[in-house]
């Protein structure tokens, strides 16, 4: 299908790694839920996002197996791609901003799907974990540098849909930040980087760098500051 763009979301400062996201700019071309689900299954990525209205930022998110009311990395990706300042989802309006090469969204931990947060003794333990059997969504994490707020993490969806490990998981980062109540720099998967910080009134900012699948991030421009 034409009109699908692929991004890498939560790349590290050198533009490496990141979770691959498919963005269908013209959501009207795939109008019904069954067709969207079939396309997401065919693409086989962690998530595919359909843009229903570029002006309002209305989007629709699918894994290979089901529709999501909220997810972190698709929102970071589509906000970067379209230079949006807010997005509309079933959970409500999500603010977005772009600053110094980073795209941020503001969200609530209760919007995130359920995850099992499992702390381990060290970053090395997390790095060498075997992929667990399907059954629950496990977010394995450990401190790399607790004083600095640096975390090593890996995400195991456990859905049995072909995505055995998620390279970068914004929703789980929100849950961990809500639990710890402090800013975090998270290295997940092969080396993707997620940034978070708690805000007043139960809000959390989630940020990261984005680039196209084949090209490194560009320097910020005066127009969009990204």
Secondary structure by P-SEA (a helix, b strand, c coil): cccbbbbbccccccccccbbbbbcccccccccaaaaaaaaaaacccbbbbbcccccccccccccccccccccaaaaaaaaaaccccccccccbbbbbbcccbbbbbbbccccccccccccccaaaaaaccccccccccbbbbbcccccbbbbbccccccccccccccccaaaaaaaaaaaccccccccccbbbbbbbbbccbbbbbbbcccccccccccccccccc
